[in-house]
Amino acid sequence: MVHFNHNLNLNPMKPKTLVIVIVLTLISLGPDSYGQERFDEFITETSPEDRAQLQTDYMKESLSLTRDQETKIQDVNLKYAGKIQEAYEAPTKRQQKLKAMQAINVQKEAELKLILSPDQYVIYEKNKEAMKEKIKARAKEKESEN
């Protein structure tokens, strides 16, 4: 069982199944964005297998995956969770890690696009964009508090 303690209130999606969207969004926002510490905590406290399962659960719920899609998505999620872990643990500077993780994410997105229907992929992208906006808003809130 994954134990990731985060305090984001992001209804209507379940926080546990929402984690993948947060991770992907944090990768795309950059190292100075709000949430980098959460990302670091999440990567160090979960295994690639845990993250792949969370991603698959989220996608199954939000995209109404078929059984065949779910199996393929699980394989893709596991493959790229491992690659993200390797990039994160590489003995390189943070900016280099970020670039590597972004490149990995581009590859993953291409594979997902082949598995998902066009409608499902649109929903997937909208969910990611909505999460980006929420994270940016939280960053601004946090900035104004300091």
N, C-alpha and C positions, 0 to 999 in steps of 0.2 A: 504494500500500500504506500502511496506517495503522500508525504506530509510536507506540503508547501504552504507556509503561512503567509497569505497576502490579504491585504485589507481593502482591495478594490471592490466597490459596490457597483457591479456592472450588470444588473438585471436587464432584460429577462433571461439572459444566458446563465447557466450554472457556472459558478466560479471554477470548479474543478475541471469542467469540460472546456472552459474558456482559456485555459492556460496556454494552449498552443497559439492562439491568436495573439496573446500578449507577447509570447516569445518571438514570433515572427515579426511582430510590429516593432519590438525593441531592437531587433537586428537591423531593421530598415531605417530606424530613426537616427542611429548613430551613438557613439560612445558618450557624448556629453548630455544626452537626453535624460529626462526624469525616468527612472526605472532601471538604470544600469545596475544599481545595487541589487534590485529585485531579480534582474536577469542573472547576475552572477550567483546569487543565492539559489535560484531555481536550477541552474546548470549544475551546481555543486551538490545540491541535495537530492537530485533525481538521476536515475540512470537513463541512458538512451531508450531502453525498453519501456520504462515508465512513461517517458515523454511521447514515444510513438503510440502507446496505448491511449494516452490522454488525447492526442491529436486525432486518432482514429475515432474515439468515442465522440469527440466534439463534432467531427465531420459527419459521422453516422447520424447524429441527432439533428444537426442543423441543415444537412443536405439530403436527408432521406436516401442514403446509399442503398443500392441493391446488395445482396450477399456477395456477388462477384466483385462489385466495386469495393466493398468493405475489405475483402481479402487483398485485393491489389493495393488499395490505399494503405493498409497496414504494412505491407511489404515496403512500399515507398517511404512511408513515415519512419520505419525502422532503419532503412538504409541511410536516410538523410539525417536522422537523429544521431547516428554513429558518426557521420561525417562532420556534423556540427560539433560534437564532442571532441573529435580529433583537432579541429581547427581551434576550438576554445583552449585546449590544453597545449597547443603548439608553443614552443619557446620563442614567440615573436611579440612585437609590440601590439598594443591594443588596437591601433588603427589597422595594422596588417591582419589581425584576427578578424576584425569587423569586415574588411574587404573580402576575406576568404569566406566568411559566413554568408555574406550577401551573394557571392558567386554560387555558393552551394544552394542557397534559397532559389536563385534563378533556375538552376537545373531542376530542382524539385518542382517548382511551379510548372515547368514544361512537361514533366511527367504527369503531374496531376491533371493538367489540361487534357491530356490524352485519355485519361480514365473517366473524368467527369463529363456529364452532358454539358452543352453550352449554357443551359439554364442554371445548372448546379454551379458551374464555374463563376457565373455572374454573381450568384448569391455568396459564394466563397469570397470573391473579391470585395463585394460590398461589406461583408462582415469584417474583413481586414481593415478597410478604410474607416469604418465606424470606430473600430478599436483605436486606430491611429489618432483619430480626432479626440477621443476620450483621453488618451494618454497625453497628447499635447495640451489639452485643457488642464489636466492634472498638473502638468509641468509648470504651466503658467501660474496656477494657484499656489503651488509650492514656492515658486520664485517670488511671488508677491508677499508671501508670508515671511520671507527672509529679509 
